[in-house]
Amino acid sequence: MDQLIQGCFWESGLSRGDLTEAEWRVLKHLLPIEPENRGRGRPPEQNRSIINGILWRLRCGAPWRDVPPKYGS
């Protein structure tokens, strides 16, 4: 069963600790997306990968420079 679940994550491009669709649906409405509310940051469509990168770093305890490139720079 675990291999099946991991296989689903790999096929969808998600890693084990990445946000699920349900988690993202809840969280994305809490993030500012209007330009006047979000300041000079990255475009809002990158928010999910940025959050996944932060979560990866917190889980692994790795330095920022070791965060995988799939989460952005």
Secondary structure by P-SEA (a helix, b strand, c coil): caaaaaaaaaaaccccccccaaaaaacccccccccccccccccccaaaaaaaaaaaaaaaccccccccccccc
